Amino acid sequence: MTVLDNLAALRGLMRENGLSAYVVPGNDPHASEYMASHWCEMQWLSGFQGESGTVVVTMDRALLWTDSRYYLQAGIELKGSSIELMRESDVDCPSVVDWLSEHVEGLVGVNPEMFSVNDFAEWSEKVSLKSIDLIKPLWTEGRPAIPADKLYPYSADFAGETVESKIARMREQLAKKKANAMIVSALDEIAWLLNIRGNDVEYNPVVISYLVLEADKCTLFVDHAKLDSAAQNYLDFNRIDVQPYEAVFEYIRSLNGTVLYDGAKVNEALFEAVPEGCKKINTKSPILIDKAKKNAVELEGERIAMRQDAAALTRFFKWLEEEAFANGQTQTEWNLMEKLHEFRAKGENFVEESFGTIAGYKGNGAIVHYAATKENCAEVKPEGMLLLDSGGQYLDGTTDITRTVWLGGRIPQQAKLDYTYVLKGHIALQRARFPKGTRGNQLDALAKQYMWEAGITFGHGTGHGVGHFLGCHEGPQNVRTDNNPTALEIGHIISDEPGIYRTGQWGIRTENLITVIPAKQTKATTTEDEWLTFETLTLCFYDTNLIEMSLMTEDEIDWINAYHVRVYKEVSPLLNEAERAYLAKKCAAIEI
């Protein structure tokens, strides 16, 4: 079926059910960013393959909301579909629910499994919602099954804490709230709490499941096909009961007393299963809060993973510079992605990528979440700009790094200016000192200040939280313009990735992962406040050929030189002699 066929079939079911509109968000029942393909309903309906979007279908219109990362991609993929692009990052773009309230009279259909409790409640104040799943009866041909990959234990040697300890701490949170049970639907939270991992979602080592934690019981709802004898023994040893995945609704209907849930994560269908007689407490998940603060073992694991990752990147860039184009060889963005995977896969404890590698050559680098395919990618030549955003999942930790490099030819002055504005902001955030209680949005301008002075900005967030051998993107902490009330705390890991994007020319982004640590007191301190700063975790050189030195301060150059000394010291033991010589050249001190 084509997109036009899908829309026509959906409108037929809408008529049968008395609906004026139907909404298909890019969600799954677990509020996941990355989803198993079984739940990619928005993509199936619209043909748009971006990771974030919401489709609204009325009897005479179809619209897709997505953010600025995907404007260029959506413009290409929606051609001929009759679906209008709504640029939700633009100031004058109405939200989906505001548009519905203004343009639609009558019932709006939604699948409650795909809406969080909070979103469903907010929408219900503005439009008349009807809970109904219209995609399931339409998407029957070729719909992928829910994955049945095996669950496996994740050793406390990597996690830094036992399951028993984590569960005990969460039960303390239940007791503080005087709650009898907590419903958990976020896959990364379940994986973290139970020290389990899986292969159900690409790039995310999670297990499709639900969990209900009670004062005397912990029940995991998971397909039994996922459990081999080792996994079953592990769960039995940790006193974790197992029920079928679909049994969660019936189990929730049997609860009594006070039920705790995170309305931003738990879906409306689960919430509606809670008995009316239960007291319900909507609160941010205590698992989410604890998971974000990495313990000493997790942080040391991240440092180990970063060294493995840096060795792979060094080998890749050496190959790209010295061998890729030798003897007239032809390269494509896809070739580069495969070669980087080849180098990463040799790293100790490597499992998979942490997201799909973005290899954006020249103008493709300006597409923020560009995704090359083997069949549709650009030829890469030894000239111009390459943006490479990639990461790895290691048992030790999760990495995410972006480097922008010049492949050859004369460097345009604007490219050097853009690169330097980005680099200066990138450095400024890493060098920040701030009092305890500071939020990410209060630091956002540090990374943007130099490009703002030049009249340039970017639409994506400056920094996102990162999991430990879990999701590359996690909360609750971040650095962006939105007013996130979560303060940065010791053990939080965030990315630092400002960028500049010039359509049809180049994209420039520079990204390190950094973690919050205590800052040393200074003689100038006049209060007893606790001060914090960042430790840089990522270890990879910058392309100093792209720096416009006249814009750099002495302190910034000193910072780069010190960083390059550290990169060489920590990464060179993993390299052979030729690779060490290459890295030494890349880490050579910038002369002032």
For each residue, the residues with C-beta under 8 A, 3 or more apart:
1: 5 6 9 141
2: 5 6
3: 6 7 45 46 47 80 81 82 83
4: 7 8 81 82
5: 1 2 8 9
6: 1 2 3 9 10 44 45 138
7: 3 4 10 11 45 57 62 81 82 83
8: 4 5 11 12
9: 1 5 6 12 13 138
10: 6 7 13 14 22 45 57 134 135 138
11: 7 8 14 15 57 59
12: 8 9 15 16
13: 9 10 16 17 134 137 138
14: 10 11 17 19 20 21 22 57 59 109 134
15: 11 12 18 19 59
16: 12 13
17: 13 14 109 130 132 134
18: 15 106 107
19: 14 15 22 106 107 108 109 130 132
20: 14 58 59 104 105 106 107 108
21: 14 56 57 58 100 104 106 107 108 109
22: 10 14 19 56 57 108 109 110 134
23: 54 55 56 57 96 100 108 109 110
24: 41 42 45 46 54 55 57 111 114 135
25: 42 53 54 55 114 115
26: 35 40 42 43 50 51 52 53 54
27: 31 32 35 39 114 115
28: 31 32 35 36 39 114
29: 39 113 114 185 267 269 270
30: 185 186 187 208 265 267
31: 27 28 116 185 186 264 265 266 267
32: 27 28 35 186 187 201 204 206
33: 51 471 473
34: 51 201 202 203 204 355 471
35: 26 27 28 32 38 39 40 201
36: 28 39 144 146 147 200 201 208
37: 40 144
38: 35 143 144 145 146 147
39: 27 28 29 35 36 114
40: 26 35 37 43 44
41: 24 44 45 114 135 139
42: 24 25 26 45 46 48 53 54 55
43: 26 40 46 47 48 49 50
44: 6 40 41 135 139 143
45: 3 6 7 10 24 41 42 55 57 135
46: 3 24 42 43 53 55 62 64 78 81 83
47: 3 43 77 78 81 83
48: 42 43 53 64 66 70 73 74 77 78 83
49: 43 73 77 371
50: 26 43 53 66 69 70 73 74 77 369
51: 26 33 34 70 369
52: 26 66 67 69 70
53: 25 26 42 46 48 50 64 65 66 70 74
54: 23 24 25 26 42 64 65 66 96
55: 23 24 25 42 45 46 62 63 64 65 83
56: 21 22 23 61 62 63 64 65 96 99 100
57: 7 10 11 14 21 22 23 24 45 61 62
58: 20 21 61 62 103 104
59: 11 14 15 20
60:
61: 56 57 58 84
62: 7 46 55 56 57 58 81 82 83 84
63: 55 56 83 84 85 86 99
64: 46 48 53 54 55 56 74 78 83 84 85 86
65: 53 54 55 56 86 88 93 95 96
66: 48 50 52 53 54 69 70 71 74 85 86 87 88
67: 52 70 88 89 459 460
68: 71 87 89 90 368 459 460
69: 50 52 66 368 369 459 460
70: 48 50 51 52 53 66 67 73 74 368 369
71: 66 68 74 75 85 87 89
72: 75 76 366 367 503
73: 48 49 50 70 76 77 367 369 370 371
74: 48 50 53 64 66 70 71 77 78 85
75: 71 72 78 79 85
76: 72 73 79
77: 47 48 49 50 73 74 81
78: 46 47 48 64 74 75 81 83 84 85
79: 75 76
80: 3
81: 3 4 7 46 47 62 77 78
82: 3 4 7 62
83: 3 7 46 47 48 55 62 63 64 78
84: 61 62 63 64 78
85: 63 64 66 71 74 75 78
86: 63 64 65 66 93 94 96 99
87: 66 68 71 90 93
88: 65 66 67 93 95
89: 67 68 71 93 459
90: 68 87 93
91:
92:
93: 65 86 87 88 89 90
94: 86 98 99 102
95: 65 88 98 99
96: 23 54 56 65 86 99 100
97: 100 101 122 123 126 127
98: 94 95 101 102 126
99: 56 63 86 94 95 96 102 103
100: 21 23 56 96 97 103 104 108 123 126 127
101: 97 98 104 126 127
102: 94 98 99
103: 58 99 100
104: 20 21 58 100 101 108 127
105: 20
106: 18 19 20 21 128
107: 18 19 20 21 128 129 130
108: 19 20 21 22 23 100 104 123 127 128 129 130
109: 14 17 19 21 22 23 129 130 132 134
110: 22 23 114 115 120 123 129 130 131 132
111: 24 114 115 131 132 133 134 135
112: 115 120 131 267 268 269 272
113: 29 133 267 268 269
114: 24 25 27 28 29 39 41 110 111 267
115: 25 27 110 111 112 119 120 123 267 268
116: 31 119 120 263 264 265 266 267 268
117: 120 121 261 263 264 266 267 268 271 282
118: 121 122 263 264 282
119: 115 116 122 123 268
120: 110 112 115 116 117 123 124 129 268 271
121: 117 118 124 125 263
122: 97 118 119 125 126
123: 97 100 108 110 115 119 120 126 127 129
124: 120 121 127 129
125: 121 122
126: 97 98 100 101 122 123
127: 97 100 101 104 108 123 124
128: 106 107 108
129: 107 108 109 110 120 123 124
130: 17 19 107 108 109 110
131: 110 111 112 268 269 272
132: 17 19 109 110 111
133: 111 113 136 137
134: 10 13 14 17 22 109 111 137 138
135: 10 24 41 44 45 111 138 139
136: 133 139
137: 13 133 134 140
138: 6 9 10 13 134 135
139: 41 44 135 136 143
140: 137 143
141: 1
142:
143: 38 44 139 140
144: 36 37 38
145: 38 148
146: 36 38 208 223 245
147: 36 38 199 200 201 208
148: 145 223 225 226
149: 198 199 200 226
150: 198 199 226 227 228 231
151: 196 197 198 207 222 226 227 231
152: 196 197 198 230 231
153: 195 196 197 230 231 234
154: 158 159 191 195 196 197 395 469
155: 158 159 195
156: 159 160 161 162 163 195
157: 297
158: 154 155 297 298 301 395 396 469
159: 154 155 156 162 192 195 297 298 468
160: 156 295 296 297 298 301
161: 156 165 166 195 295 297
162: 156 159 165 166 195
163: 156 166 167 193 194 195 238 240
164: 167 168 238
165: 161 162 168 169
166: 161 162 163 169 170 192 193 194 195 290
167: 163 164 170 171 193 213 218 238
168: 164 165 171 172
169: 165 166 172 173 290
170: 166 167 173 174 182 193 213 286 287 290
171: 167 168 174 175 213 215
172: 168 169 175 176
173: 169 170 176 177 182 286
174: 170 171 177 179 180 181 182 213 214 215 260
175: 171 172 178 179 215
176: 172 173
177: 173 174 258 260 281 283
178: 175 258
179: 174 175 182 257 258 259 260 281
180: 174 214 215 255 256 257 258 259
181: 174 212 213 214 255 257 258 259 260
182: 170 173 174 179 212 213 214 259 260 261
183: 210 211 212 252 259 260 261 266 270 274
184: 189 190 193 210 211 212 213 266 285 287
185: 29 30 31 210 211 265 266 267 270
186: 30 31 32 189 190 262 265 285 287 288
187: 30 32 190 191 200 201 204 206 207 208 209
188: 191 192 204 206 291 467 470 471 474
189: 184 186 192 193 265 285 287 288 291
190: 184 186 187 193 194 196 206 207 209 210 211 220
191: 154 187 188 194 195 196 197 198 205 206 207 470
192: 159 166 188 189 195 287 291 467 468 470
193: 163 166 167 170 184 189 190 211 213 287
194: 163 166 190 191 211 218 220 235 238 240
195: 153 154 155 156 159 161 162 163 166 191 192
196: 151 152 153 154 190 191 207 231 234
197: 151 152 153 154 191 205 206 207 469
198: 149 150 151 152 191 205 206 207 208 226
199: 147 149 150 205
200: 36 147 149 187 206 207 208
201: 32 34 35 36 147 187 204 206 208
202: 34 352 356
203: 34 352 353 354 355 356 393 472
204: 32 34 187 188 201 470 471 472
205: 191 197 198 199 351 352 393 469 470
206: 32 187 188 190 191 197 198 200 201 470 471
207: 151 187 190 191 196 197 198 200 222 226
208: 30 36 146 147 187 198 200 201 222 223 245
209: 187 190 220 221 222 245
210: 183 184 185 190 220 221 222 245 248 270
211: 183 184 185 190 193 194 218 219 220 221
212: 181 182 183 184 217 218 219 221 248 251 252 255
213: 167 170 171 174 181 182 184 193 217 218 219
214: 174 180 181 182 217 218 219
215: 171 174 175 180
216:
217: 212 213 214 241
218: 167 194 211 212 213 214 239 240 241
219: 211 212 213 214 240 241 242 243 251
220: 190 194 209 210 211 235 240 241 242 243
221: 209 210 211 212 242 243 244 245 246 247 248 251
222: 151 207 208 209 210 226 227 242 244 245
223: 146 148 208 226 244 245
224: 227 242 244
225: 148
226: 148 149 150 151 198 207 222 223 231
227: 150 151 222 224 231 232 235 242
228: 150 231 232
229: 232 233
230: 152 153 233 234
231: 150 151 152 153 196 226 227 228 234 235
232: 227 228 229 235 236 242
233: 229 230 236 237
234: 153 196 230 231 237 238
235: 194 220 227 231 232 238 240 242
236: 232 233 239 240
237: 233 234
238: 163 164 167 194 234 235
239: 218 236
240: 163 194 218 219 220 235 236
241: 217 218 219 220
242: 219 220 221 222 224 227 232 235
243: 219 220 221 247 248 251
244: 221 222 223 224 247
245: 146 208 209 210 221 222 223 248
246: 221 249
247: 221 243 244 250 251
248: 210 212 221 243 245 251 252 270 273
249: 246 252 253 269 270 273
250: 247 253 254 273
251: 212 219 221 243 247 248 254 255
252: 183 212 248 249 255 270 273 274
253: 249 250 273 274 275
254: 250 251
255: 180 181 212 251 252 259 274 275 278
256: 180 275 277 278
257: 179 180 181 278 279
258: 177 178 179 180 181 278 279 280 281
259: 179 180 181 182 183 255 274 278 279 280 281
260: 174 177 179 181 182 183 281 283
261: 117 182 183 265 266 270 271 274 280 281 282 283
262: 186 265 266 282 283 284 285 288
263: 116 117 118 121 266 271 282
264: 31 116 117 118 284
265: 30 31 116 185 186 189 261 262 285 288
266: 31 116 117 183 184 185 261 262 263 270 271
267: 29 30 31 112 113 114 115 116 117 185 270 271
268: 112 113 115 116 117 119 120 131 271 272
269: 29 112 113 131 249 272 273
270: 29 183 185 210 248 249 252 261 266 267 273 274
271: 117 120 261 263 266 267 268 274 280
272: 112 131 268 269
273: 248 249 250 252 253 269 270
274: 183 252 253 255 259 261 270 271 278 280
275: 253 255 256 278
276:
277: 256
278: 255 256 257 258 259 274 275
279: 257 258 259
280: 258 259 261 271 274
281: 177 179 258 259 260 261
282: 117 118 261 262 263
283: 177 260 261 262 286
284: 262 264 288 289 476
285: 184 186 189 262 265 288 289
286: 170 173 283 289 290
287: 170 184 186 189 192 193 290 291
288: 186 189 262 265 284 285 291 292 475 476
289: 284 285 286 292 293 476
290: 166 169 170 286 287 293
291: 188 189 192 287 288 467 470 474
292: 288 289 465 474 475 476 477 489 491 492
293: 289 290 489 490 491 492
294: 298 299 302 468 491 492 493 515
295: 160 161 298 299 491
296: 160 299 300
297: 157 158 159 160 161 300 301
298: 158 159 160 294 295 301 302 397 468
299: 294 295 296 302 303 491 515
300: 296 297 303 304
301: 158 160 297 298 304 305 394 395 396 397 468 469
302: 294 298 299 305 306 396 397 398 399 468 493 513 515 537
303: 299 300 306 307 397 537
304: 300 301 307 308 349 394 396 397
305: 301 302 308 309 349 392 394 396 397 398 399
306: 302 303 309 310 397 399 513 537 538 539
307: 303 304 310 311 539 570 571 574
308: 304 305 311 312 347 348 349 350 392 394 396 574
309: 305 306 312 313 344 347 391 392 394 399 401 538 539 540
310: 306 307 313 314 538 539 540 567 570 571 574
311: 307 308 314 315 347 571 574 575 579
312: 308 309 315 316 340 343 344 346 347 392
313: 309 310 316 317 340 343 401 403 540
314: 310 311 317 318 540 541 571 575 579 582 583 586
315: 311 312 318 319 343 575 579
316: 312 313 319 320 339 340 343
317: 313 314 320 321 403 405 582 586
318: 314 315 321 322 323 578 579 582
319: 315 316 322 323 324 339 343
320: 316 317 323 324 336 339 405 407
321: 317 318 324 582
322: 318 319 326 582
323: 318 319 320 326
324: 319 320 321 329 331 336 339 382
325: 328 329 331 381 382
326: 322 323 329
327:
328: 325
329: 324 325 326
330: 379
331: 324 325 335 336 379 380 381
332: 335 336 372 377 378 379 380
333: 336 337 359 360 361 364 372 377 378 380
334: 337 338 359 372 373 374 377
335: 331 332 338 339 380
336: 320 324 331 332 333 339 340 359 380 386 388
337: 333 334 340 341 357 359 372 390
338: 334 335 341 342
339: 316 319 320 324 335 336 342 343
340: 312 313 316 336 337 343 344 357 359 388 390
341: 337 338 344 345 353 357
342: 338 339 345 346
343: 312 313 315 316 319 339 340 346 347
344: 309 312 340 341 347 350 353 390 392
345: 341 342 350
346: 312 342 343 350
347: 308 309 311 312 343 344 350 392 394
348: 308 394
349: 304 305 308 394 395 396
350: 308 344 345 346 347 392 393 394
351: 205 392 393 394 395 469
352: 202 203 205 392 393
353: 203 341 344 356 357 390 391 392 393
354: 203 391 392 393 398 399 400 472
355: 34 203 390 391 400 472
356: 202 203 353 371
357: 337 340 341 353 388 389 390
358: 369 370 371 372 387 388 389 390 402
359: 333 334 336 337 340 372 377 380 386 387 388 390
360: 333 364 365 366 367 370 372 386 387 388 389 507
361: 333 364 365 378 379 380 384 385 386
362: 365 378 384 385 386 505 506
363: 366 367 503 504 505 506
364: 333 360 361 367 370 372 378 507
365: 360 361 362 370 385 386 387 404 501 506 507 508
366: 72 360 363 501 502 503 504 505 506 507
367: 72 73 360 363 364 370 501 507
368: 68 69 70 459 460 499 501 507
369: 50 51 69 70 73 358
370: 73 358 360 364 365 367 507
371: 49 73 356 358
372: 332 333 334 337 358 359 360 364 376 377 378
373: 334 376 377
374: 334 377
375:
376: 372 373
377: 332 333 334 359 372 373 374
378: 332 333 361 362 364 372
379: 330 331 332 361
380: 331 332 333 335 336 359 361 386 407
381: 325 331 384 407 408
382: 324 325 407 408 409
383: 407 408 409
384: 361 362 381 406 407 408 409 506
385: 361 362 365 404 405 406 407 415 505 506 507 508
386: 336 359 360 361 362 365 380 404 405 406 407
387: 358 359 360 365 402 404 506 507 508 509
388: 336 340 357 358 359 360 402 403 404 405
389: 357 358 360 400 401 402 509 511
390: 337 340 344 353 355 357 358 359 400 401 402
391: 309 353 354 355 398 399 400 401 472
392: 305 308 309 312 344 347 350 351 352 353 354 398 399
393: 203 205 350 351 352 353 354 398 469
394: 301 304 305 308 309 347 348 349 350 351 397 398 399 469
395: 154 158 301 349 351 469
396: 158 301 302 304 305 308 349 469
397: 298 301 302 303 304 305 306 394 468 469
398: 302 305 354 391 392 393 394 466 467 468 469 470 471 472
399: 302 305 306 309 354 391 392 394 513 538
400: 354 355 389 390 391 466 472 495 511 513
401: 309 313 389 390 391 511 512 513 538 540
402: 358 387 388 389 390 497 499 509 510 511
403: 313 317 388 510 511 540 542 543
404: 365 385 386 387 388 419 422 506 507 508 509 510 543 546
405: 317 320 385 386 388 543 546
406: 384 385 386 409 411 415 543 545 546
407: 320 380 381 382 383 384 385 386
408: 381 382 383 384
409: 382 383 384 406
410:
411: 406 415 416 545 546
412: 415 416
413: 416 417 548
414: 417 418 502
415: 385 406 411 412 418 419 506 508 546
416: 411 412 413 419 420 546 547 548
417: 413 414 420 421 454 548 551
418: 414 415 421 422 456 500 502 506 508
419: 404 415 416 422 423 508 510 543 546 547 548
420: 416 417 423 424 450 546 547 548 551 552
421: 417 418 424 425 450 451 454 456 500 551
422: 404 418 419 425 426 451 498 499 500 508 509 510
423: 419 420 426 427 510 542 547
424: 420 421 427 428 450 551 552 556
425: 421 422 428 429 446 447 448 449 450 451 498
426: 422 423 429 430 447 496 497 498 510 511 512
427: 423 424 430 431 556 559 560
428: 424 425 431 432 446 447 449 450
429: 425 426 432 443 446 447 462 463 479 496 498 514 534
430: 426 427 496 512 514 534 536 559
431: 427 428 533 534 559
432: 428 429 443 446 533 534
433: 519 531 532 533
434: 438 442 443 488 531 532 533
435: 438 527 529 530 531 532
436: 487 489 529 530 531 532
437: 487
438: 434 435 442 443 487 488 532
439: 442 443 483 484 485 486 487 488
440: 443 444 462 463 477 478 479 480 484 486 488 494
441: 444 479 480 481 482 483 484
442: 434 438 439
443: 429 432 434 438 439 440 446 447 479 488
444: 440 441 447 448 462 479 480 481
445: 448 449 452
446: 425 428 429 432 443 449
447: 425 426 428 429 443 444 462 463 479 496 498
448: 425 444 445 451 452 457 458 462 498
449: 425 428 445 446 452 453
450: 420 421 424 425 428 453 454 551
451: 421 422 425 448 454 456 457 458 498 500
452: 445 448 449 455 456 457
453: 449 450
454: 417 421 450 451
455: 452
456: 418 421 451 452 500
457: 448 451 452
458: 448 451 498 499 500 501
459: 67 68 69 89 368
460: 67 68 69 368 480 499
461: 464 478 479 480 482
462: 429 440 444 447 448 479 480 496 497 498
463: 429 440 447 478 479 480 494 495 496 497
464: 461 473 474 478 479 494 495
465: 292 473 474 475 476 477 478 492 493 494
466: 398 400 471 472 473 474 493 494 495 513
467: 188 192 291 398 470 471 472 474
468: 159 192 294 298 301 302 397 398 493
469: 154 158 197 205 301 351 393 394 395 396 397 398
470: 188 191 192 204 205 206 291 398 467 474
471: 33 34 188 204 206 398 466 467 474
472: 203 204 354 355 391 398 400 466 467
473: 33 464 465 466
474: 188 291 292 464 465 466 467 470 471
475: 288 292 465 478 486
476: 284 288 289 292 465 484 486
477: 292 440 465 484 486 488 489 492 494
478: 440 461 463 464 465 475 482 484 486 494
479: 429 440 441 443 444 447 461 462 463 464 494 496
480: 440 441 444 460 461 462 463 484
481: 441 444
482: 441 461 478
483: 439 441
484: 439 440 441 476 477 478 480
485: 439
486: 439 440 475 476 477 478
487: 436 437 438 439
488: 434 438 439 440 443 477 492 494 516 532
489: 292 293 436 477 492 516
490: 293 516 517 518 532
491: 292 293 294 295 299 515 516
492: 292 293 294 465 477 488 489 515 516
493: 294 302 465 466 468 513 514 515 537
494: 440 463 464 465 466 477 478 479 488 513 514 515 516
495: 400 463 464 466 511 512 513 514
496: 426 429 430 447 462 463 479 511 512 513 514 534
497: 402 426 462 463 509 510 511 512
498: 422 425 426 429 447 448 451 458 462 509 510
499: 368 402 422 458 460 507 508 509 510
500: 418 421 422 451 456 458 507 508 509
501: 365 366 367 368 458 506 507 508
502: 366 414 418 505 506 507
503: 72 363 366
504: 363 366
505: 362 363 366 385 502
506: 362 363 365 366 384 385 387 404 415 418 501 502
507: 360 364 365 366 367 368 370 385 387 404 499 500 501 502
508: 365 385 387 404 415 418 419 422 499 500 501
509: 387 389 402 404 422 497 498 499 500
510: 402 403 404 419 422 423 426 497 498 499 542
511: 389 400 401 402 403 426 495 496 497 538
512: 401 426 430 495 496 497 536 537 538
513: 302 306 399 400 401 466 493 494 495 496 536 537 538
514: 429 430 493 494 495 496 534 535 536 537 538
515: 294 299 302 491 492 493 494 534 535 537
516: 488 489 490 491 492 494 532 533 534
517: 490 532 533 534 535
518: 490 530 531 532 533
519: 433 531 532 533
520: 531
521: 525 531
522: 525
523:
524:
525: 521 522 529 531
526:
527: 435
528:
529: 435 436 525
530: 435 436 518
531: 433 434 435 436 518 519 520 521 525
532: 433 434 435 436 438 488 490 516 517 518 519
533: 431 432 433 434 516 517 518 519
534: 429 430 431 432 496 514 515 516 517
535: 514 515 517
536: 430 512 513 514 563
537: 302 303 306 493 512 513 514 515
538: 306 309 310 399 401 511 512 513 514
539: 306 307 309 310 566 567 570 571
540: 309 310 313 314 401 403 567
541: 314 544 564 567 583 586 587
542: 403 423 510 547 560 564
543: 403 404 405 406 419 546 547
544: 541 547 560 590
545: 406 411
546: 404 405 406 411 415 416 419 420 543
547: 416 419 420 423 542 543 544 552 590
548: 413 416 417 419 420 551 552
549: 552 557 590
550:
551: 417 420 421 424 450 548
552: 420 424 547 548 549 556 557
553: 556 557
554: 557 558 592
555: 558 559
556: 424 427 552 553 559 560
557: 549 552 553 554 560 561 590 592
558: 554 555 561 562
559: 427 430 431 555 556 562 563
560: 427 542 544 556 557 563 564 590
561: 557 558 564 565 589 590
562: 558 559 565 566
563: 536 559 560 566 567
564: 541 542 560 561 567 568 586 587 588 589
565: 561 562 568 569 587 589
566: 539 562 563 569 570
567: 310 539 540 541 563 564 570 571 583 587
568: 564 565 571 572 583 584 587
569: 565 566 572
570: 307 310 539 566 567 573
571: 307 310 311 314 539 567 568 574 575 583
572: 568 569 575 580 583 584
573: 570
574: 307 308 310 311 571
575: 311 314 315 571 572 579 580 583
576: 579 580
577: 580 581
578: 318 581 582
579: 311 314 315 318 575 576 582 583
580: 572 575 576 577 583 584
581: 577 578 584 585
582: 314 317 318 321 322 578 579 585 586
583: 314 541 567 568 571 572 575 579 580 586 587
584: 568 572 580 581 587 588
585: 581 582 588
586: 314 317 541 564 582 583
587: 541 564 565 567 568 583 584
588: 564 584 585
589: 561 564 565
590: 544 547 549 557 560 561
591:
592: 554 557
